[in-house]
C-alpha cells in the first residue's frame, strides 16, 4: 500500500503547524486490497472486516459541519451547517474570471444567487489555489497558503478543539472537552447582520461589533461606509463615511443616524415597527450595549446589510430566490446625517439641496460646486463677541431661522425661564452660536458648529425656529444689498395674516385723520348749502378734535347721532370693539388671548405677541408714543427691532396728559446690552 501524506509547515514566529493528512487514491488501494484477499482465499468474514476498516479510513477525512484537528478544508471542498442553511468554503467574488482573488467565507446554501454573509480574510486576499483552512497544533483556526499562515483565532487552549458551522451562520471554535466556545465569527462581522448576531459595544473588553460595507460588488475588501453604535452612550447607531484627511491620515464623518432607541424601535427608523418577520431587541447594561434581532417566521430568511451605496438595508426572501428590500435608510439625500456640513441647511425640495445660513459661505467653493457639501459653511465675517472694537457702532445680532429641524447636540439651560433670559445667556457666551426658546421645552443653546438642519415644508407640524448669532457686519449697508435682507425661511401663513392685519390698522391710523379733515370741510360746506345729506354712522366717531361740530349730523330721519367715542383712529376702534379686555389681557401676561379664534393655532407665540405689541403701540394716546409708518414697516419686516412696551391705551382710560418722556420707538438687540425689555406690559 502506497499511502501518501503531505505536511504544510508555516513560518509564523518560527512555529511549525501540521495542516493534516491527505489520503490519495482510496478507490485504487481498495481494489488492490480486494484482489489481494481473493488471491489469499480469505473467508468472506475476513473480507468484510477489512472492507469496513478501509471504508472507515476512506471517509475519515470527509467533512460535514465540523472540522477536527488533522482535517483540512481546501479550495475545492466545503462544509455545510447541519440544517443545510449555510456553507463555509473558499470563493472568488464577481463574474467568472473577473478576479483571481480568493477568500474564505460563509454564504447561504439554498439561495440561488450566492450571497456571502461573512468573509474571513477581506484584508488579505490570496491567489494561490493551495490555500487550506485547518486547526493548528495549538488549537487555533488558521488559513495556510504555502509557507504563510493567517491566524483567524488567537486563543490559548489544550489544543483539543474543533470548528463547527452552525445553522445561524456562525462559525465557532469549541473546546472539545468543556464544550465552551473559544472563538466565533459573529464577533467579527463584515457587512451583514444575521439574526442572533450582535452589533454594538462590549464594555468589558472594549470590543466593538460593527458592520463595514464591501469596497464594491466584486471586492469584499473594506469600503468607506460603516454602521456602529455611538460610543458616547446615546443609544443610537451612526452610519460613518470614511474620508481622506491627508495623504497619510483618514477620518470618519457621521453620514446618518438611526435616532435613539425608544423601547421598541429607533426613532428615525419607524419602519422597524411595521414588519412581521423579526423582532427588534436592544440591550444596554453595565457589560454591553447592542442591537440584535430574532426571526418570527422560520420560513422567511432575512438579513441587515451595510450596502456599498451607503444605505442600511433589510432584505428578505421566502423562496430562496431573489432578495426583496423590506426597508432601507437613508431614503433621501437630506436624511444623510449633516449632508450639508456645519452651518448649512438641507432642502429636499430644492434644486440645490444645500444652502449656507445667512452670513455664511461655503468652506470650499470648489468642493461645494463639485457636489461635495460635507465641508459645510464658514462665517463671512468674525463675531464681535470678545472684541472691544465694534464694527461701525454695531454689535452682533441674531437672525431668525424658521420652519426647520433643530440642530443636533443642543444644551438645555433648565434654569432659564424666559425668552429674554435665554437670549441673554447666548449673548454672554462667546461660543454660543444659536438659541431657541418655547414654553414647552424651555431654553436650549448650541455651541460652535450647527449640524444636521433640514428645511421643512410650511405646513409641517415638526418645524421649529431658532435664532442664529451673526456678525455685526452682516447687518450693515442693507440698502446697498450687502447685508441680510431676509432669512432663509418662509413664515407661517397664519403669521402672515397677522402682519396684514397690523398693516391695515397702521394704514387706517395714518389715513383716517386726513379723511376726517376733508370730511369736516365737506360737512361745513354742506351745512352752508342747507343740504339734508345721508351720513355714515362711522363719520361721527372719526371727527378730528378741531372739527367742533355741535350737532354731529342728522340722518334722513332727522335723528341726532352721538359723537361720544374719543377715538383718534380706526385702529383703536377695532381693538376697542373686538375686546374691551384687550389691555387687561396684555397687562396680565395673557396677550395671546387677544387673538381672533378664526386664526386657529399659531406656531410661534412670540410672533403673535409681537404683533399684538405693535397693534397696542399704534393706539397709544400720546402721539409721541405712536410709531410712524416707517417705524411700523421696520417692526414688521425686521424681527431684530426691539419693541417698546405699550402704555395703557386711550380707549381704556379717560384723557391724559401726553408723556414728555415717552420711550424711544426702535432699538436693536445687541450682544453687550444688559438692560433689555421685551414684551412686558406695564
C-alpha positions in Angstrom: 0.0 0.0 0.0 1.4 3.3 -1.1 -0.3 5.8 1.2 0.9 9.4 0.7 0.9 12.0 3.5 1.8 15.7 2.9 2.6 18.3 5.6 2.4 22.0 5.3 4.9 23.9 7.5 4.1 27.5 8.5 6.7 30.2 9.0 4.8 32.3 11.6 7.1 33.0 14.6 9.2 30.0 13.7 6.4 27.6 14.7 5.6 24.5 12.6 1.9 23.7 12.1 0.8 20.4 10.7 -2.2 21.0 8.4 -3.4 17.4 8.2 -3.0 14.2 6.3 -4.3 13.6 2.8 -5.5 10.1 1.7 -4.8 9.7 -2.0 -6.3 7.1 -4.4 -8.6 5.4 -1.9 -10.5 3.5 -4.6 -7.3 2.2 -6.2 -6.0 0.9 -2.9 -9.3 -0.7 -2.0 -9.4 -2.5 -5.3 -5.9 -3.8 -4.8 -6.8 -5.0 -1.4 -9.8 -6.9 -2.6 -7.7 -8.6 -5.2 -5.1 -9.4 -2.6 -7.6 -11.0 -0.3 -9.1 -13.0 -3.2 -5.7 -14.3 -4.0 -5.2 -15.4 -0.4 -8.6 -17.1 -0.5 -9.6 -15.4 2.8 -13.0 -16.1 4.2 -16.0 -13.8 3.4 -16.0 -12.7 7.0 -12.3 -11.6 7.0 -13.0 -9.9 3.7 -15.9 -7.9 5.2 -13.9 -6.9 8.2 -11.1 -5.5 6.2 -13.6 -3.8 3.8 -15.2 -2.0 6.8 -11.8 -0.9 8.1 -10.8 0.7 4.8 -14.2 2.2 4.4 -13.7 4.0 7.7 -10.3 5.2 6.5 -11.8 6.3 3.2 -14.3 8.6 4.9 -12.3 9.6 8.0 -11.3 12.9 6.3 -14.8 13.6 4.9 -16.3 16.9 6.3 -19.9 17.5 7.4 -20.5 20.7 9.5 -17.3 20.3 11.6 -13.5 20.5 11.1 -11.5 18.4 13.5 -7.8 18.6 14.2 -6.0 16.8 11.4 -8.7 17.7 8.9 -8.5 20.5 6.3 -10.8 22.5 4.1 -9.3 23.1 0.6 -10.3 25.4 -2.2 -12.3 22.6 -3.7 -14.2 21.5 -0.6 -16.6 23.0 1.9 -18.7 22.2 5.0 -22.4 22.8 5.4 -24.4 23.5 8.6 -26.5 20.7 9.9 -29.7 22.2 8.7 -28.3 22.8 5.2 -28.8 26.6 5.6 -25.2 27.9 5.4 -22.0 26.8 3.7 -18.3 27.6 4.5 -15.7 27.5 1.9 -13.4 29.4 -0.4 -14.9 31.6 -3.1 -13.9 34.1 -5.8 -16.3 37.1 -6.0 -17.7 38.7 -9.1 -18.1 37.4 -12.6 -16.2 34.3 -13.7 -12.6 35.1 -14.4 -13.1 38.8 -13.4 -10.7 38.4 -10.5 -8.2 35.9 -9.2 -8.5 36.9 -5.6 -9.8 34.1 -3.3 -11.5 34.5 0.1 -12.7 32.2 2.9 -16.4 33.0 3.6 -19.9 31.9 4.6 -22.8 32.1 2.3 -26.5 30.9 2.1 -26.6 27.3 0.9 -30.0 27.3 -0.6 -30.3 30.8 -2.1 -29.9 30.5 -5.9 -27.6 33.5 -6.2 -24.5 33.1 -4.0 -25.0 35.6 -1.1 -21.9 35.9 1.1 -22.6 37.0 4.7 -19.1 36.7 6.2 -15.5 37.0 4.9 -12.5 35.8 7.0 -9.7 37.4 5.1 -11.2 40.5 3.4 -8.0 42.5 4.1 -5.7 39.7 2.8 -7.0 38.0 -0.4 -4.8 35.4 -2.0 -4.4 33.9 -5.4 -2.8 30.6 -4.5 -5.1 27.7 -5.1 -3.2 25.6 -2.5 -4.8 27.5 0.4 -6.4 25.4 3.2 -8.3 26.0 6.4 -7.2 23.9 9.3 -6.8 23.7 13.0 -3.2 24.2 14.2 -1.5 22.1 16.8 -2.2 24.7 19.5 -5.9 24.6 18.7 -6.2 27.8 16.7 -8.0 28.2 13.4 -5.6 29.1 10.6 -5.5 29.6 6.8 -2.3 28.2 5.4 -1.1 29.4 2.0 2.3 28.0 1.0 4.6 28.7 3.9 2.4 31.5 5.3 -0.2 31.1 8.0 -3.1 33.5 8.6 -4.5 33.1 12.1 -8.2 33.6 12.4 -8.3 32.9 16.1 -5.7 33.7 18.8 -6.7 31.6 21.9 -4.9 29.6 24.5 -6.2 26.0 24.8 -5.1 22.5 25.4 -5.1 22.0 21.6 -8.1 19.8 21.6 -10.5 22.0 19.6 -13.0 21.7 16.7 -14.6 24.2 14.3 -18.4 23.9 13.6 -20.6 25.9 11.2 -24.0 26.5 12.9 -27.4 26.9 11.3 -27.3 30.5 12.4 -24.3 31.1 10.0 -21.9 31.4 13.0 -18.6 29.6 12.7 -17.5 28.6 16.2 -14.3 27.2 17.6 -15.1 24.9 20.5 -13.1 23.3 23.3 -14.0 19.6 22.8 -13.6 18.7 26.5 -15.7 21.5 28.0 -17.8 22.4 25.1 -17.0 26.1 25.6 -16.9 28.5 22.6 -13.4 29.8 22.4 -13.9 32.0 19.3 -16.8 32.8 16.9 -17.2 34.5 13.6 -20.2 36.5 14.9 -17.7 38.6 16.9 -16.1 39.7 13.7 -18.9 40.8 11.4 -18.3 42.1 7.9 -21.2 43.9 6.1 -24.1 41.7 7.2 -26.0 41.3 10.5 -27.8 37.9 10.8 -30.4 37.0 13.4 -28.8 36.3 16.8 -25.7 38.3 15.8 -24.9 41.5 17.8 -23.8 44.9 16.7 -22.8 47.3 19.5 -20.1 47.5 22.1 -18.7 45.2 24.8 -17.9 47.4 27.8 -15.8 44.7 29.5 -13.1 44.3 26.8 -13.7 47.4 24.6 -14.6 45.2 21.6 -16.9 46.9 19.1 -19.2 44.9 16.8 -19.9 47.0 13.7 -20.7 46.5 10.0 -18.3 47.6 7.3 -19.5 47.7 3.7 -17.7 46.0 0.8 -15.5 48.1 -1.4 -17.5 47.2 -4.4 -19.9 44.4 -5.5 -16.9 42.3 -6.7 -14.5 43.3 -3.9 -15.3 42.3 -0.3 -12.4 44.5 1.0 -13.2 47.2 3.5 -15.4 50.0 1.9 -15.9 53.6 3.1 -19.3 53.1 4.9 -19.6 51.6 8.4 -22.5 51.1 10.8 -21.7 51.3 14.5 -23.1 52.2 17.9 -22.4 55.7 19.3 -19.6 55.2 21.9 -20.9 58.2 23.8 -23.8 56.1 25.1 -26.7 57.9 23.3 -28.3 54.6 22.4 -28.2 55.3 18.7 -26.3 54.0 15.7 -24.5 56.0 13.1 -23.5 55.3 9.5 -20.0 56.7 9.2 -18.3 57.6 6.0 -14.5 57.5 5.7 -12.7 60.4 4.1 -9.1 61.3 3.4 -7.9 63.9 5.8 -4.4 63.9 4.4 -2.1 61.7 2.4 -1.4 59.6 5.4 -4.4 60.1 7.6 -8.1 59.1 7.3 -11.1 60.3 9.2 -14.8 59.5 9.6 -17.8 61.7 9.4 -21.3 61.0 10.5 -23.4 60.2 7.5 -26.8 59.2 9.0 -28.3 58.3 12.4 -31.0 55.8 13.4 -32.2 58.2 16.2 -32.3 57.0 19.7 -33.9 53.8 20.9 -37.4 54.4 22.3 -38.1 51.0 23.7 -39.4 49.5 20.5 -37.6 51.0 17.6 -35.0 53.6 16.7 -36.9 56.9 16.4 -35.7 57.7 12.8 -36.5 54.2 11.5 -40.2 53.8 12.1 -40.2 51.1 9.5 -38.8 48.8 12.1 -42.2 48.6 13.8 -44.0 47.6 10.6 -42.6 44.2 9.9 -43.9 40.8 10.8 -40.8 38.8 10.1 -38.5 39.5 13.0 -38.3 41.1 16.5 -36.1 44.0 17.3 -34.0 43.7 20.5 -31.8 46.4 22.1 -29.9 45.7 25.3 -27.9 48.2 27.3 -26.4 47.3 30.7 -23.1 47.6 32.6 -21.4 44.9 30.5 -22.5 45.7 26.9 -24.9 47.7 24.7 -26.0 46.0 21.4 -28.8 45.5 18.9 -29.9 42.1 17.6 -33.0 40.5 16.2 -34.8 37.2 16.2 -36.9 35.7 13.4 -40.7 35.3 14.0 -41.3 33.2 10.9 -38.8 30.4 10.2 -39.9 30.2 6.6 -38.5 33.7 6.0 -34.8 34.5 5.5 -33.7 38.0 6.5 -30.5 39.9 6.8 -29.4 43.5 7.5 -26.7 44.8 5.2 -24.4 47.9 5.2 -24.6 48.4 1.4 -21.8 49.8 -0.7 -24.2 52.7 -1.6 -24.2 54.0 2.0 -27.7 52.6 2.6 -28.6 50.4 5.5 -30.9 47.7 4.0 -33.1 44.9 5.4 -33.6 42.2 2.8 -35.9 39.2 2.9 -36.6 36.1 0.8 -39.2 33.4 1.0 -38.4 31.1 -1.9 -34.6 31.3 -1.6 -34.7 33.2 -4.8 -34.4 37.0 -5.3 -34.0 39.3 -2.3 -36.6 41.9 -1.6 -35.8 45.2 0.2 -38.0 45.4 3.3 -36.7 48.9 4.2 -33.6 51.0 3.6 -32.2 54.2 5.2 -31.4 56.9 4.4 -34.0 57.2 1.6 -33.4 60.8 0.8 -30.3 62.9 0.5 -31.3 65.2 3.3 -31.7 62.2 5.6 -27.9 61.7 5.4 -26.5 63.0 8.6 -25.1 66.5 8.3 -25.1 66.2 4.5 -24.6 70.0 4.1 -21.9 70.2 6.8 -21.7 72.8 9.5 -23.9 75.9 9.3 -25.7 74.5 6.2 -29.4 73.6 5.7 -30.7 70.8 3.5 -33.9 71.3 1.5 -35.0 68.1 -0.3 -37.4 70.0 -2.5 -34.8 72.5 -3.8 -32.8 72.0 -7.0 -29.6 72.5 -4.9 -30.1 70.6 -1.7 -27.7 72.6 0.4 -27.7 76.3 1.3 -25.5 78.2 3.7 -27.2 80.1 6.5 -27.3 83.9 6.2 -24.0 85.4 7.0 -22.1 82.2 5.9 -20.4 81.0 2.7 -19.1 77.5 1.6 -15.9 76.5 3.3 -14.6 75.2 0.0 -16.3 76.7 -3.1 -14.6 74.1 -5.4 -15.9 71.1 -3.4 -19.3 72.7 -2.9 -19.7 73.3 -6.7 -18.5 69.7 -7.4 -21.3 68.4 -5.2 -19.4 67.6 -2.0 -21.0 69.8 0.6 -19.8 67.9 3.6 -17.2 70.6 4.3 -20.1 72.9 5.3 -20.0 76.7 5.6 -18.0 79.3 7.5 -18.8 82.8 8.6 -18.3 85.7 6.2 -17.2 88.0 9.0 -16.0 87.3 12.6 -18.2 87.9 15.6 -17.6 90.9 17.8 -18.0 88.9 20.9 -14.9 89.2 23.0 -13.6 92.0 20.8 -13.7 95.6 22.2 -13.7 97.1 18.8 -17.3 97.5 17.5 -17.9 97.5 13.7 -19.2 100.9 12.8 -21.1 101.2 16.0 -22.9 97.9 15.5 -22.8 94.8 17.6 -23.5 91.1 16.9 -27.2 90.3 16.4 -29.5 87.3 15.9 -31.3 86.2 12.8 -34.4 84.0 13.0 -34.2 80.7 11.1 -37.7 79.2 10.8 -39.6 76.0 10.0 -36.6 73.7 10.3 -35.4 70.7 12.3 -33.3 72.0 15.2 -29.6 71.4 15.0 -28.1 68.4 16.9 -26.3 68.4 20.2 -28.3 71.2 21.9 -27.6 72.2 25.5 -30.6 72.7 27.7 -30.5 75.5 30.2 -33.1 74.4 32.7 -32.6 77.4 35.0 -33.6 79.9 32.2 -37.3 80.8 32.4 -37.9 83.3 29.7 -37.1 84.1 26.0 -35.2 87.2 27.1 -33.0 85.4 29.6 -32.3 82.6 27.0 -31.2 85.2 24.5 -29.0 86.9 27.2 -27.4 83.6 28.0 -26.4 83.1 24.4 -25.3 86.8 24.2 -22.9 86.4 27.1 -21.3 83.2 25.9 -18.9 83.8 23.0 -19.0 80.1 22.0 -22.8 80.2 21.7 -23.9 80.0 18.0 -27.7 80.0 18.4 -30.5 79.6 20.8 -34.2 78.7 20.9 -36.9 79.1 23.5 -40.5 77.9 23.8 -42.8 77.5 26.7 -42.9 73.7 26.4 -39.2 72.9 26.1 -37.6 75.9 27.7 -34.2 77.3 26.7 -31.7 75.5 24.5 -28.4 76.8 23.1 -25.8 75.5 20.7 -22.1 75.9 20.9 -19.7 76.1 17.9 -21.0 74.3 14.8 -24.7 73.7 13.9 -25.2 70.4 12.2 -28.0 68.4 10.6 -30.5 71.2 10.0 -33.3 70.4 7.4 -35.7 72.9 5.9 -39.3 71.6 6.2 -42.5 72.5 4.4 -44.5 75.4 5.6 -47.3 73.2 6.8 -45.0 70.6 8.5 -46.0 70.5 12.2 -42.5 69.4 13.1 -41.0 72.7 12.0 -39.2 74.7 14.7 -37.5 78.1 15.0 -34.1 79.1 16.4 -32.1 82.3 16.4 -28.6 82.3 14.8 -25.9 84.6 16.1 -24.4 86.7 13.3 -21.6 89.2 12.9 -22.5 92.9 13.2 -21.1 93.4 9.7 -23.9 91.3 8.2 -26.4 93.9 9.3 -24.6 96.9 7.8 -25.4 98.5 4.4 -28.6 96.8 3.9 -29.6 99.5 1.5 -26.6 98.6 -0.7 -27.5 95.0 -0.8 -24.5 93.8 1.1 -26.3 92.9 4.3 -29.0 90.4 5.2 -32.4 91.3 3.9 -34.4 88.3 4.9 -33.9 84.9 6.5 -34.0 81.6 4.6 -37.4 80.6 5.7 -41.0 81.1 4.8 -43.2 82.3 7.6 -46.2 80.6 8.9 -49.2 81.7 6.6 -51.2 82.5 9.8 -48.5 84.8 11.0 -48.5 86.5 7.6 -52.2 87.1 8.1 -51.5 88.9 11.3 -48.9 91.1 9.6 -51.6 92.2 7.1 -53.9 93.0 9.9 -51.3 95.2 11.6 -50.5 96.9 8.3 -54.2 97.6 7.7 -54.5 99.1 11.2 -51.5 101.2 10.7 -52.7 102.5 7.3 -56.1 103.3 8.8 -54.4 105.2 11.6 -52.4 107.3 9.0 -55.2 107.9 6.5 -58.3 108.4 8.6 -57.2 111.7 10.3 -56.7 113.1 6.8 -60.2 111.8 5.8 -61.6 113.4 8.9 -60.2 116.7 8.0 -61.7 116.6 4.5 -64.9 115.4 5.9 -65.1 118.4 8.2 -64.6 120.7 5.3 -67.2 119.0 3.3 -69.7 118.9 6.2 -69.4 122.6 6.8 -69.8 123.3 3.1 -72.9 121.1 3.1 -74.4 123.0 6.1 -73.9 126.3 4.4 -75.9 125.0 1.5 -78.5 123.6 3.8 -78.4 120.2 2.2 -80.0 117.3 4.0 -77.5 114.5 3.4 -77.4 110.9 4.5 -74.3 110.4 6.7 -72.5 107.2 7.7 -72.7 106.4 11.4 -68.9 106.0 11.4 -68.5 109.6 10.5 -69.3 110.9 13.9 -66.6 108.7 15.5 -63.7 109.8 13.4 -64.1 113.6 13.6 -60.9 115.5 14.3 -60.7 117.4 17.6 -60.7 120.7 15.8 -63.8 119.9 13.8 -66.1 121.3 16.5 -69.5 120.0 15.4 -72.2 121.0 17.9 -74.5 118.6 16.0 -72.6 115.7 14.8 -75.1 115.3 12.0 -78.5 114.1 11.3 -79.7 111.2 9.2 -82.6 111.5 6.7 -84.9 110.7 9.6 -83.7 113.7 11.5 -82.3 111.8 14.5 -79.1 113.2 16.1 -76.0 111.0 16.1 -73.9 110.9 19.2 -70.1 111.6 18.9 -69.0 110.5 22.4 -66.3 108.0 21.5 -63.0 109.9 21.9 -61.1 107.6 19.5 -58.4 109.0 17.2 -58.1 106.2 14.7 -59.8 103.3 13.1 -57.1 101.0 14.7 -58.2 102.0 18.2 -61.9 101.5 17.3 -61.2 97.9 16.0 -59.3 96.9 19.2 -61.9 98.5 21.4 -64.8 96.8 19.7 -63.1 93.4 19.4 -62.3 93.2 23.1 -62.8 95.7 25.8 -60.5 93.5 27.9 -57.5 93.6 25.5 -55.4 95.7 27.7 -56.2 93.7 30.8 -55.2 90.5 29.0 -51.9 92.1 27.8 -51.1 93.5 31.3 -51.7 90.2 32.9 -49.3 88.4 30.6 -52.1 86.7 28.6 -51.7 88.7 25.4 -52.3 85.6 23.2 -55.9 85.7 24.4 -56.5 88.8 22.1 -56.1 86.6 19.0 -59.1 86.1 16.8 -60.3 82.5 17.1 -60.6 82.3 13.2 -56.8 82.3 13.2 -56.7 78.9 14.9 -53.3 77.8 16.2 -50.3 79.9 15.5 -47.0 78.0 15.8 -45.0 80.9 17.2 -46.5 82.5 20.4 -43.6 85.0 20.4 -44.6 86.3 16.9 -48.2 86.6 17.9 -47.3 88.7 21.0 -45.0 90.8 18.8 -47.9 91.7 16.5 -50.2 92.5 19.4 -47.4 94.7 20.9 -47.3 96.6 17.6 -51.0 97.0 17.5 -51.1 98.4 21.0 -48.3 100.8 20.2 -50.4 102.1 17.3 -53.2 103.1 19.7 -51.2 104.9 22.3 -52.9 108.0 23.5 -49.8 110.2 23.1 -48.8 110.8 19.5 -45.1 110.7 20.6 -45.6 107.1 21.7 -47.2 106.0 18.4 -44.9 104.6 15.7 -44.7 106.2 12.3 -45.5 104.2 9.2 -41.8 103.9 8.5 -41.4 102.5 12.1 -44.2 100.0 11.5 -42.8 98.7 8.3 -39.4 98.2 10.1 -41.0 96.5 13.0 -42.9 94.0 10.7 -40.0 93.3 8.3 -37.2 93.1 10.8 -37.7 91.0 13.9 -34.4 92.3 15.3 -36.1 95.6 16.1 -36.8 95.8 19.8 -40.3 97.0 20.6 -41.2 99.5 23.3 -43.6 98.3 26.0 -47.1 99.9 25.3 -48.7 102.1 27.9 -52.4 101.9 28.8 -54.3 102.8 25.5 -56.6 105.7 25.2 -59.8 103.6 24.8 -59.3 102.1 28.3 -59.0 105.3 30.2 -60.1 108.9 30.3 -58.0 111.7 28.7 -54.4 112.0 29.9 -51.6 114.5 29.5 -49.1 113.4 26.9 -45.9 112.0 28.4 -43.0 114.2 27.6 -40.5 111.4 28.4 -42.1 108.7 26.2 -39.8 105.9 25.3 -37.8 105.5 22.1 -39.6 103.7 19.4 -36.9 101.5 17.9 -34.0 99.7 19.4 -31.7 96.8 18.2 -30.8 93.7 20.1 -27.1 93.9 21.0 -24.7 91.5 22.5 -23.5 93.5 25.4 -26.7 95.4 26.3 -27.7 94.1 29.7 -30.8 96.1 30.1 -33.3 94.8 27.5 -37.0 94.9 27.9 -39.1 92.6 25.9 -42.9 92.2 25.7 -43.6 93.2 29.2 -46.8 95.1 30.0 -46.7 98.0 32.4 
